[in-house]
């Protein structure tokens, strides 16, 4: 199963990228791809805040376990199963920089 995520950056109007992510990949794999593509700082802790369809927090995933698992142990499939529809991704906590994902969709293979 493959899912698409539309990534936007706070403060940059009109910027977005779309990523297709295998459900078996971990959040850490997604983080590494985002960090590489978007040149995010490498020396910062990260956090994925998982939101449901109403924008309520379902789970928080980080390098340490905050109760829902660590980013290297939680797969995209795990987040879908938990009801996560989008993420707020904190990639530079010191500067309060965030990226958001929306419109998680299953990719249909023809």
C-alpha positions in Angstrom: 0.0 0.0 0.0 1.3 3.5 -0.9 0.0 6.8 0.5 0.5 10.3 -0.7 1.3 13.2 1.6 1.1 16.9 0.5 3.8 18.8 2.4 3.6 22.5 3.0 5.9 24.8 4.9 4.6 27.4 7.4 5.4 31.0 6.2 6.1 30.0 2.5 2.9 30.7 0.6 2.2 28.5 -2.3 5.0 26.0 -1.6 4.2 22.3 -1.5 5.6 18.9 -2.4 3.8 15.6 -2.7 5.4 12.5 -1.5 4.4 8.9 -2.1 5.2 6.8 0.9 5.1 3.0 1.2 2.9 2.0 4.2 5.7 -0.3 5.4 8.1 2.7 5.8 8.7 4.2 9.2 8.2 7.8 10.1 11.9 8.1 10.4 12.3 7.1 6.8 9.9 9.9 5.9 11.8 12.3 8.1 15.1 11.5 6.5 13.6 12.1 3.0 12.1 15.4 4.0 15.3 16.5 5.7 17.3 15.6 2.6 15.0 17.2 0.1 14.1 20.3 2.0 17.6 20.8 3.6 16.3 20.9 7.2 18.9 21.1 9.9 20.3 17.8 11.0 21.1 18.7 14.6 17.5 19.2 15.8 15.1 16.8 17.6 12.0 16.1 15.5 8.3 15.5 16.3 5.4 14.3 14.3 2.1 15.3 15.8 -0.6 13.0 14.3 -4.0 14.6 13.8 -7.4 13.0 13.0 -9.9 14.3 10.4 -11.1 17.0 12.8 -7.6 18.2 13.7 -7.6 16.6 17.1 -4.2 15.2 18.3 -4.2 11.4 18.0 -0.6 10.7 18.8 2.9 12.3 19.1 5.9 10.5 17.6 9.5 11.5 18.3 13.0 10.1 18.7 12.0 9.1 22.2 8.7 7.3 23.0 6.1 9.9 24.0 3.5 7.1 24.4 2.7 6.2 20.8 6.0 4.8 19.8 9.2 6.2 18.3 9.6 7.4 14.8 11.9 4.5 13.9 9.5 1.9 15.1 6.2 3.4 13.9 5.2 2.7 10.2 2.9 4.8 8.0 0.5 1.8 8.2 0.5 2.1 12.1 -0.4 5.8 11.9 -3.3 5.1 9.4 -4.5 2.3 11.7 -4.4 4.8 14.7 -6.6 7.2 12.8 -4.0 9.8 11.7 -5.1 11.8 8.7 -2.4 14.4 8.7 0.7 15.5 10.6 2.3 18.6 11.9 6.0 17.9 11.6 8.3 19.9 13.8 11.8 19.9 12.2 13.5 22.8 14.0 12.1 23.0 17.5 14.5 25.8 18.6 13.2 28.1 15.8 9.7 26.7 16.0 9.8 25.7 12.3 7.0 23.3 11.2 5.8 21.6 8.1 2.3 20.2 7.7 0.9 17.3 5.7 -2.6 17.0 4.5 -4.7 15.0 2.2 -3.3 11.6 3.0 -4.6 9.4 0.3 -4.1 5.8 -0.7 -2.5 5.5 -4.1 -4.5 3.3 -6.4 -2.4 1.1 -8.7 -3.8 0.5 -12.1 
